[in-house]
Amino acid sequence: MILSLYKLTSNLVEPLLYLYLRRRLARGKEDAQRFDERLGLSSTPRPQGGLVWVHAASVGEAISMLPVIERTLQTHKGLTVLLTTGTVTSARLMADRLPKGAIHQYVPADAPRYVRRFLDHWKPDLALWAESEFWPNLVSATHARNIDMILLNARMSERSFSNWKRYRGLIGKLLAAFSIVLAQSKTDGERLHQLGATQVETHGNLKYAGQPLPVDEAALDALKQQTQGRPVWLAASTHPGHPGEENIAADVHLKLESAHPNLLTIIVPRHPERGAAIAAELKMKGLKVARRSADESITQSTQIYIADTLGELGLFYRLVPVCFIGKTLAAGGGQNPLEAAWLNCAMVFGPDISNFADIAQSLLDQDGAVQVSNSETLGENISLLLGDHGTAQKMATTARAEAQAQSGVLDRIMAALEPGLTKAEDGPHANT
């Protein structure tokens, strides 16, 4: 009943949805060059042969799907992979990181006509959906065309589980559209099963299958020269809030300067377009700020360096010995701590890292990370790690070992996907 009502309503409000998308376009939140893709229209022809469609909501989910995409193209030469995401940032990042044989498109907005256009054009033979984004029209229309669907690296937070329990009729039908649900953890799997998933398997979290973030070695060498001899720490993937994590990092810097003379704090905002506003706010605190996007170098007087560029987080994890993982003191849920672990960086994160709860707990259990409760304890632990290189290095080494110990997850997940991939290679659209 709820699904039918949703479909009816989304048909009726399509003109309003179009206006909403146009307003997002005016604010720079949609891609002007590829706006039609959000309406289900594509200027990219569908290649011949089988096509596997991978849908990931945004940057984090897309990055976690890269190992699956790469392995699929290596082992099934007759397949093309289509990756859809919904954000401009993810599209820009994937333009650099998608392997040959993969195509990126923006996911169509969830109106029946836009969805129909998308499916009519691409005719996928297999659909792999990442984590926990359920667009009702897109899911139900794909299922209605008898396209095999697998929910990959599925998660269901306690908050989402509580919310979805009030709409069991809707979520049950959506989950039933997936032939297999591959859950990140047993807890996720149990929640998804209770909500209506039929075949649930748990092979581990695909985040463990990731590779170290890329780096421009020349840029790294240049930054090493600019920061040589200075104590330096990183606030990674920071988010706004009350106060925002950039303000928290700035306050930590001011408190630690006396104990760590000539301290440099590097801030990498999760959304680089906020760089100018962050810089203006921190300058009001009397801090000397440089911005990477403005080609401003780090000088001896620079206190805060804002790395407001895209796709360079791997550069800064390699540069610093100690980091704070953002979205754990403001916004909530956290960013992927394994990105720091792979690059030998001792990490501290705040109380809310629920998006990566199992990963975070395994790191804490092995003494590969420190969890803090507030900005004051953040400063205390950053100071401790900056002043004790041995402890910081031991923590970083432990975290890296824990990340590497779980790397076999990709083999297990690819084995679970193999029947679907083989079928897609010989699927009904393979010769279209």
N, C-alpha and C positions, 0 to 999 in steps of 0.2 A: 504493500500500500504506500509506504513512505517513498520507495524508489519510483513508483509510478507518478506520485505527486511531484517528486523532484524533476522528473523528465518533463512533465507538463509545464511546471513553473519555469524551467530553464528555457523551454521553447518560447514562452510568452515574454520573458525578460531579455531575450537575445539582443534587442536594440539597446537596452540599458547596459548590458555587458560590453557591447561594442563601444559605447560612450566611455565606459570605465577604462577600457584598454587604451582608448585615445587619450584620456587624461593621464594615464601612466606614461604613455609615449611622450606627452608634452613635458613631463617631469623627468624624462631621461631613464625611466624604469623599463621601457621596452626598446627594442632594437629598430631604429627607423628604417634601416636597409632591409630588414627581414620581418617587418611587421605582419605581412600576409600569412606567415607561418603560424601565427597565433590564431588565425582564422581558418586554419586547416589547408591553406593553399601553399604549394611549393613550386619553386622554379627549378628544383633539382630533379632530374628524371629518376625513376626507380630503376636500379640496375637489374640486369637479368640474373636469374638464379635465386636460390633460397635467401630469405632475409630474416634476420633475427632483430627484433625491436627491443631495445633496452631503455626503460624509462627511469630516470633519476631526478629527484626534485630539484636539487641545487648542487653547489660545489662539492660538499662533503660526500654526498651520495654518488655523484658522478665519479669522483676520484676512487671511491671504493669499488666501482664497477670496472675500472680500467684493467685490472688483472684478468677478469673474466672475458672482457672484450679481446684483449691481446691473445689469451690462450685459445679462445674460440676461433680467431682468424688463423692462428698457427696450425690448429688441428683439423679445421674444416675449411679447406681451400675454396669450396663451392659456395660459401656463405658470405654475405655482406652483413655488417652490423649497422643498424640505425640507432643512434643514441638521441633521446629527447630529454631536454631539461627546460626549466621555466624561467631562468634568470639570465640577464645580460652578462653578469660576471662569470657564470658557469660556461656560457657559450664562448667567451673570450679565452678562458682557460683551456677549454677542450680544443680550441683551434690549434693550440700548440702541443697538446698532449695526446690527442687521439691518434692511434696507429693507422697506417695505410690500410684501406679496405673498410674503414668506418666512416660514417656520415653523421654529422650533427644537424638536428633540426630543433626548433622550439616546439614544445608540446602545444597542441591546440587548446584554447580555452574550452571549458567543459560545457559547451552548448551542442545539442544534437547535430546541427548542420555542420559546425566546424569539425566535430568528431567524424562525421560521415565522410566529409571531404578528405580528411587525413587518411582514414582507413581505405577509402576507394583508391587513393593514389599509391600508398605504400604497400598495401596487401601483405602484411607480415605473415610469416609462416610460424613464428614462435614469438611470444612476448614475455620478457623478463622484467618484472617491476621491482624496483629497489625499495626496501625498508618499510615505509608505512604511509605512503601517500595514496589515497584512494579517491579518484575522481569518478563519481558514480556513472555518468554517461559514457566516459571513456572505457571503464571496466566492463560495463554491461554490454555496450555495443561490440567490443572486441570479443567477448564471450559468445554473443549471439551469432557471430560469424564463424564459430567453431575453431577459432584460433587458440591453440594451446597456450595457457598462461601459467607462469610460475612466479611466485612471490619470493624474492631473493634477499637474503640477509634481513629477514623480516624482524621488526621489533614492535613492541607494544608496551609503552611506559605505563606505570601505575596510574598516572593522571589520565592518559588516553583510554586506558582500560575502563576506568570508572565512568568516563564520559560516554564511551561506546556502549556500555551496558544499558544505557537508557534508550539506545536505538538498535537493539539486537536484530530487529527485522531487517534493517538496512545493511548493517555491517555483515550479518550472516549471509545475505545474498551476494554481497561483494566478495567476501572471502571464499564462498562456494564456487566462484568463477575460476579460482586458481586450482589447477590439478594437483599441484604440490606447493606447500609452504615450507620454505627452508628458513628456520628461525635462527636468530643470533645466539640464543641461549635457551635453556630448558624453561626458564621462567617466561620468556617471550612466547615460546611454543605452547605452554599451558594456557596462557591468556588468549592466544589466537585460537586455540582449539575450543575453548569455552565460548568464544564469540562466533564460532561457526566454521572454522577451517576444518576440512576433513582429513586430508593426508598431511601431517606435520612431521618434519624431520629436523633434527638439530645436528649440524656438522661443524659449528663454530662460527665465529664472527669474521666476515670477509675483510674487515679493517686490518686484521693481522696479515693479510696477503699483500698488502701494499708494498711499494718500493720506496726507498728514501726520496724525498722531494728533490727535484732537479736543482742545479746550480750553474751559474755562469762563473767559471773559475777566475776569469779576469776581474770581474766585479768583486769577487771574494778577496782577491789579492789586494785590490785597491782599498777596500774597507779595512782590511787588516793593517795596512799602512796608516790609515787615518785614525785607527783606534789603538795603535800599539802603545803598550805600557799603561793603559787605563783600565780600571775595573769597569766592567760593562755587563749589563743584564738586559733581558728582553721581556717585554709584555706582548705576547703573541695573540693574534686574532681577538683583539679587544672589542668590546661592545659598549654602546651608550647605556645610560641608566641614571639613577639618582642616588649616589653619584655614578657617573660613568667610569669604566675601567681605565680610561686614559687619565682622568682626574686622580683616580686612586694611585696609578703608577707615578704620576707627578708628585703626589704627596709623599709616597714612599721615597722617591728620589730626594726630596728636600730633607726628610728625616735622616737619610743615610749618608748625606754628603760629608758630614763631619767625621764619621767613622771610616768612610771610604773616599779620601780626597780625589778630586778630579773624576768623580763617578760619571759615567755616561749611561743613560737609560734610552733604550730603543723601543719604540712603540710601533707595532704593525697592526693597524686597525683592520678588522674583518672586512669592512666596506671602505675601500681606498678613497672613494669620493668624499668621505668625511674629513680628509686630511687637512684642508684649509681651515675648516671650522675648529678642528681640534687644536691646530697650531695657534689660532687666534685666542682660544680659551686659555691655553697654557701660558702664552705670553702675558696674559693679564695677571698671572701669578708671579710675574717677574722672571720667568725662566727664559733662557736663551735656546731657541728652537730652530732646527733646520729640517727642511722637507725634502725627501728624496725625489718626489715627482717634480719639484721645482729645480732639480739639479744643484741643490745646495749641499756642499761638502760638509763633512764633520771637521770642525776646527777644535783647537784646544779649549775654546770658550763655549763650545756647544754642550749643553746639558741634556737636552732631549732631541733625539733624532726620530722623526716620524717617517716611517717607510711606507708611504701611501701609494704603493705600486701593486700591480697584480702579478701573482705567481712567483714571488721572490721569497716566500717564507723559508724555503730550504736554505737560502743564502744566509739568513740571520740565525737560524738554528745552528749552522756550522760556525758562525762567527763568535757566539757567546757561550760561556760555560754554564749559565744558569738562566732559566726562563720561568715565566708565569703563563699558564694556559688560560686564555680568556673565555668569556661567557660562563664563568664559574662564580664570579662575585656579583656580576650584573647580568641581566637578561635571563640566565639560567639554562642549564642543560650541558654546557661545556662544548669544547672542540676536541678533536682527536688527539689524545696524548701520545699516541704511537708515533706521530710525526716527529716529536721531540726525542722519543726513545731511540728511533732508528739513527738519529744523528748525534748521539752521544752528548745530549744536553740534559743536565739535572733539572728536574721540573718540580714546580709547586703549583697546585691548583686549589680553588676555593671549595666551598661546601656543596655546591650544586653542579655535579658532573654526571647527572642522571642519564644523559644521552649515551654515555660510555661507561655505565655503572660497572659492568663486569670487568672491562679492561682496567678501569681505574682501581678497582678492588684488588685485582691480581698484582698490579704494580705496587700498591700499598702493602700487600701481604709480603712481598719480597723485598721491601724497603727500597723500591725503585722510584719512589715519589714521596712527596710530603703534601698533606692536605691541611689547609688552614681555614679558620672560621670567619675571618674578617680582614680588613685592610691592615690593622695593627699587627696581627700575627703574620700577615704576608711580609711586611717589612722586616720583622724579626728573622724570619727564615731566609729571605733573600740576603740579608746581612750576614747571617751565619754561613751560608753557602759561598758567598763571595769571599769571606775571610778564611775559609777552610777548603782549600783546593782538593785535598785528599778525600774529604767526605763527599764533595760535589762529584768528583770523578768516580768514586765507588758507586754512588747512587745512579749516575748515568750509565755505567757499565752494567749494573744489575738490570736496569730498565731495558737496555738493548738486548741483553740475553733473554729476558722474558718475552720480548717481542719476537725474537728469532725462534724461540722454542715453539711458538704457536703457528709458524708459517706454513705448516702442512695443510692448513684449512683449505687452501685453493684446490689441492688435488682431490680432497673429499667432495667439495662442492661441484667441481667439474665432472666427477664420476656420477653424481646425482643428476646433472644436467645432460649427460651424454645421450640418453635415449631421445630426449627432446631435440637436441641439436642434430642428431643423425636423421630424425624424421623431417626436420626443417630443411635439411640439405636436399631431400627428395620430395619436398612438400608440394602442395597443389599449385603454388605460384613459382616454382623453381624454374619453369621454362617460359614464363611470361615475359 
